[in-house]
Amino acid sequence: MKHYCPYCNSEQEYDIDKRIFKEYKGVVVNVEENVPICKKCKNELIIHSIEDENLKRIYNKYREMKNMITPSEIKDLRDKYDISQRELTAILDFGKMTINRYENGSLPSKTHSDYLRFISKDEDAFFKKVQEAYYTHRINQKTFSKIENIMNKKSVHHNNYELKLYIENELKTSPNIFNGFKVLDLEKLQNLISYIASKTKLYLTSMNKYLWFIDMISYHERAISITGLTYVHEQYGPVIINRKYEEISKLDDKYKREDTEKSDGSMQSIITSNGNYDLSFFNNKEIEIVDYVIGLLENKSVKEISNMSHKELGWKNTERFEKISFEYANNLKILK
């Protein structure tokens, strides 16, 4: 390779001398740097591309030693909220090209580095800064609304994730006679509820019976339930153990729960499908069972469905709050 040598006043070939750059801004970095040496006159050359790579290695080591935010972490922060360098600069009220320089490798000040890392981890602090930027007209309505929508979606997703962990922790047990020898599959359950709600008006109180009949018939025909839920005897029929149908109904990936007040002052909850259920979770026999139960119950009132469950031995032969064994699936009235 050749480069212009100001000492030889001509293009000359050069060698690379490997050296150790020991200290940067009082911090021992011990970074290897490449120094181009003219083969003819043996003087050092200045080649900007090589200098840039040397600086990049020094800066990276310095960032590491001082625990400073990296260019990729700043870009991750922008990607997280789908904002440009210009928008992030405006939100933080930094100088015009500050974020651009940091992402291209320039070292941030310690104050900027600490603050960028802080807001990248603390979403509430970041959104407060976004609100301040909006109210002081540093960002427009479009930017503010975009970030606000992303924050709302993240909050819902986080809440759903925590709720799913809680439900699984409460309801998931090893296969046994009370869950139809099936381990709870929460994703499958959500898709099942969404599918049922897409086919009929699904009240929360009836949802328990739909699921119980589906699981019981599945066990009767296949010796295994579909959902892996455990049910207990309650006054108005079989319900999910510990009334966890309340928590299950609040998951909103696949369906929504709508609570309304009736004329008599009582509350009524309806499950509405989001329409994004995935039937690939089910085999043909399972879908056949689900459709059969929907066909039997869809035109019946909440009370009629409750009365149907009261005729089943699984409810009749158990006490209040007692688990209902899937052994009772061998003699289902609903199939006669």
Buried (B, 14 or more C-beta within 10 A) or exposed (E): EEBEBEEBEEEBEBEEEEEEBEEBEEEEBEBEBBBBBBEEEEBEBEBEEBBEEBBEBBBBBBBEEEEBBBBEBBBEBBEBBEBEBBBBBBBBEBEEEBBBBBBEBEBBEEEBBEBBBEBBEEBEEBBEBBBBBBEEEBBEEEBBEBBBEBBEEEEEEEEBEEBBEEBEEBBBEEEBEBBBBBEBBBEBBBBBBBBBBBEBEBBBBBBBBBBBBBBBBBBBBBEBBBBBBBBBBBEBBBBBBEEBBEBBBEBBBBBBBEEEEEEEEEEEBBBBBBEEBEEEBBEEEBBEBBBBBBEBBBEBEBEEBBEBBBEBBBBEEBEEEEBBBBEBBEEBEBEE
